[in-house]
Amino acid sequence: VLANLPEAQRKDAEARIARVRAAYEANPLLRYKPHPKQAEFHSIKTNIGAVFAGNRFGKTACGVVDDLIQCCDKDAVPDHLQQFKRWDPAEHGPIKGRIAAPKFNENIGRVIIPAIRDWAPRSQLKGGSFDEAYSKSERLLRFVNGSTIQFLTFDQDRDAHAGAALHFAHFDEEPEGEKGLGLFIENMTRLGDHDGDFRLTM
């Protein structure tokens, strides 16, 4: 189509496309368009919410994007996603979140962190990039506004899930058995100070 345009129109179209690509690169949330069931998950108003879905639904993406919407400054969240923002750093102070999954390498390292790399607005990450903002030793992602996302696993002891007062906790998959119930209870306790949100994607 571009090749068939008159030269002046083609150059104008190419310039517009370049601007859109640059905007998407700077803030990938601009290109996140939730399908109706994902939007239903984002719209949950209760403190506890979950999405149960099969492969290719996009459950990890919608869970991670929801986490990012809460941690980012309001003006970094595109207009079409503003309705899903429950926590605002300008109003509530730095947002403290946690994502927990079964194992670090298989789940956090191979699925969750790549999804956050794909979707996080660069200007919101401390240092302007994921690599600058993420501490491997602490398993902690820092935002310019002071918000953080901590990454934990279900094979860690319950004590590792203690301590912090959180605005949200996100379990990607369900922890099993009595230990899993203990991890759930521990994370729910962390939400008490802020009347925070628990989200489950599985």
Secondary structure as a PSIPRED ss2 file (coil, helix, strand):
# PSIPRED VFORMAT (PSIPRED V4.0)

   1 V C   1.000  0.000  0.000
   2 L H   0.000  1.000  0.000
   3 A H   0.000  1.000  0.000
   4 N H   0.000  1.000  0.000
   5 L C   1.000  0.000  0.000
   6 P C   1.000  0.000  0.000
   7 E H   0.000  1.000  0.000
   8 A H   0.000  1.000  0.000
   9 Q H   0.000  1.000  0.000
  10 R H   0.000  1.000  0.000
  11 K H   0.000  1.000  0.000
  12 D H   0.000  1.000  0.000
  13 A H   0.000  1.000  0.000
  14 E H   0.000  1.000  0.000
  15 A H   0.000  1.000  0.000
  16 R H   0.000  1.000  0.000
  17 I H   0.000  1.000  0.000
  18 A H   0.000  1.000  0.000
  19 R H   0.000  1.000  0.000
  20 V H   0.000  1.000  0.000
  21 R H   0.000  1.000  0.000
  22 A H   0.000  1.000  0.000
  23 A H   0.000  1.000  0.000
  24 Y H   0.000  1.000  0.000
  25 E H   0.000  1.000  0.000
  26 A H   0.000  1.000  0.000
  27 N C   1.000  0.000  0.000
  28 P H   0.000  1.000  0.000
  29 L H   0.000  1.000  0.000
  30 L H   0.000  1.000  0.000
  31 R H   0.000  1.000  0.000
  32 Y C   1.000  0.000  0.000
  33 K C   1.000  0.000  0.000
  34 P C   1.000  0.000  0.000
  35 H C   1.000  0.000  0.000
  36 P H   0.000  1.000  0.000
  37 K H   0.000  1.000  0.000
  38 Q H   0.000  1.000  0.000
  39 A H   0.000  1.000  0.000
  40 E H   0.000  1.000  0.000
  41 F H   0.000  1.000  0.000
  42 H H   0.000  1.000  0.000
  43 S C   1.000  0.000  0.000
  44 I C   1.000  0.000  0.000
  45 K C   1.000  0.000  0.000
  46 T C   1.000  0.000  0.000
  47 N C   1.000  0.000  0.000
  48 I E   0.000  0.000  1.000
  49 G E   0.000  0.000  1.000
  50 A E   0.000  0.000  1.000
  51 V E   0.000  0.000  1.000
  52 F C   1.000  0.000  0.000
  53 A C   1.000  0.000  0.000
  54 G C   1.000  0.000  0.000
  55 N C   1.000  0.000  0.000
  56 R C   1.000  0.000  0.000
  57 F C   1.000  0.000  0.000
  58 G C   1.000  0.000  0.000
  59 K H   0.000  1.000  0.000
  60 T H   0.000  1.000  0.000
  61 A H   0.000  1.000  0.000
  62 C H   0.000  1.000  0.000
  63 G H   0.000  1.000  0.000
  64 V H   0.000  1.000  0.000
  65 V H   0.000  1.000  0.000
  66 D H   0.000  1.000  0.000
  67 D H   0.000  1.000  0.000
  68 L H   0.000  1.000  0.000
  69 I H   0.000  1.000  0.000
  70 Q H   0.000  1.000  0.000
  71 C H   0.000  1.000  0.000
  72 C C   1.000  0.000  0.000
  73 D C   1.000  0.000  0.000
  74 K H   0.000  1.000  0.000
  75 D H   0.000  1.000  0.000
  76 A H   0.000  1.000  0.000
  77 V C   1.000  0.000  0.000
  78 P C   1.000  0.000  0.000
  79 D H   0.000  1.000  0.000
  80 H H   0.000  1.000  0.000
  81 L H   0.000  1.000  0.000
  82 Q H   0.000  1.000  0.000
  83 Q H   0.000  1.000  0.000
  84 F H   0.000  1.000  0.000
  85 K C   1.000  0.000  0.000
  86 R C   1.000  0.000  0.000
  87 W C   1.000  0.000  0.000
  88 D C   1.000  0.000  0.000
  89 P H   0.000  1.000  0.000
  90 A H   0.000  1.000  0.000
  91 E H   0.000  1.000  0.000
  92 H H   0.000  1.000  0.000
  93 G C   1.000  0.000  0.000
  94 P C   1.000  0.000  0.000
  95 I C   1.000  0.000  0.000
  96 K E   0.000  0.000  1.000
  97 G E   0.000  0.000  1.000
  98 R E   0.000  0.000  1.000
  99 I E   0.000  0.000  1.000
 100 A E   0.000  0.000  1.000
 101 A E   0.000  0.000  1.000
 102 P C   1.000  0.000  0.000
 103 K C   1.000  0.000  0.000
 104 F H   0.000  1.000  0.000
 105 N H   0.000  1.000  0.000
 106 E H   0.000  1.000  0.000
 107 N H   0.000  1.000  0.000
 108 I H   0.000  1.000  0.000
 109 G H   0.000  1.000  0.000
 110 R H   0.000  1.000  0.000
 111 V H   0.000  1.000  0.000
 112 I H   0.000  1.000  0.000
 113 I H   0.000  1.000  0.000
 114 P H   0.000  1.000  0.000
 115 A H   0.000  1.000  0.000
 116 I H   0.000  1.000  0.000
 117 R H   0.000  1.000  0.000
 118 D H   0.000  1.000  0.000
 119 W H   0.000  1.000  0.000
 120 A C   1.000  0.000  0.000
 121 P C   1.000  0.000  0.000
 122 R H   0.000  1.000  0.000
 123 S H   0.000  1.000  0.000
 124 Q H   0.000  1.000  0.000
 125 L E   0.000  0.000  1.000
 126 K H   0.000  1.000  0.000
 127 G H   0.000  1.000  0.000
 128 G H   0.000  1.000  0.000
 129 S C   1.000  0.000  0.000
 130 F H   0.000  1.000  0.000
 131 D H   0.000  1.000  0.000
 132 E H   0.000  1.000  0.000
 133 A H   0.000  1.000  0.000
 134 Y E   0.000  0.000  1.000
 135 S E   0.000  0.000  1.000
 136 K C   1.000  0.000  0.000
 137 S C   1.000  0.000  0.000
 138 E C   1.000  0.000  0.000
 139 R C   1.000  0.000  0.000
 140 L E   0.000  0.000  1.000
 141 L E   0.000  0.000  1.000
 142 R E   0.000  0.000  1.000
 143 F E   0.000  0.000  1.000
 144 V C   1.000  0.000  0.000
 145 N C   1.000  0.000  0.000
 146 G C   1.000  0.000  0.000
 147 S C   1.000  0.000  0.000
 148 T E   0.000  0.000  1.000
 149 I E   0.000  0.000  1.000
 150 Q E   0.000  0.000  1.000
 151 F E   0.000  0.000  1.000
 152 L E   0.000  0.000  1.000
 153 T E   0.000  0.000  1.000
 154 F C   1.000  0.000  0.000
 155 D C   1.000  0.000  0.000
 156 Q C   1.000  0.000  0.000
 157 D C   1.000  0.000  0.000
 158 R H   0.000  1.000  0.000
 159 D H   0.000  1.000  0.000
 160 A H   0.000  1.000  0.000
 161 H H   0.000  1.000  0.000
 162 A C   1.000  0.000  0.000
 163 G C   1.000  0.000  0.000
 164 A C   1.000  0.000  0.000
 165 A C   1.000  0.000  0.000
 166 L C   1.000  0.000  0.000
 167 H C   1.000  0.000  0.000
 168 F E   0.000  0.000  1.000
 169 A E   0.000  0.000  1.000
 170 H E   0.000  0.000  1.000
 171 F E   0.000  0.000  1.000
 172 D E   0.000  0.000  1.000
 173 E C   1.000  0.000  0.000
 174 E C   1.000  0.000  0.000
 175 P C   1.000  0.000  0.000
 176 E C   1.000  0.000  0.000
 177 G H   0.000  1.000  0.000
 178 E H   0.000  1.000  0.000
 179 K H   0.000  1.000  0.000
 180 G H   0.000  1.000  0.000
 181 L H   0.000  1.000  0.000
 182 G H   0.000  1.000  0.000
 183 L H   0.000  1.000  0.000
 184 F H   0.000  1.000  0.000
 185 I H   0.000  1.000  0.000
 186 E H   0.000  1.000  0.000
 187 N H   0.000  1.000  0.000
 188 M H   0.000  1.000  0.000
 189 T H   0.000  1.000  0.000
 190 R H   0.000  1.000  0.000
 191 L C   1.000  0.000  0.000
 192 G H   0.000  1.000  0.000
 193 D H   0.000  1.000  0.000
 194 H H   0.000  1.000  0.000
 195 D C   1.000  0.000  0.000
 196 G C   1.000  0.000  0.000
 197 D E   0.000  0.000  1.000
 198 F E   0.000  0.000  1.000
 199 R E   0.000  0.000  1.000
 200 L E   0.000  0.000  1.000
 201 T E   0.000  0.000  1.000
 202 M C   1.000  0.000  0.000
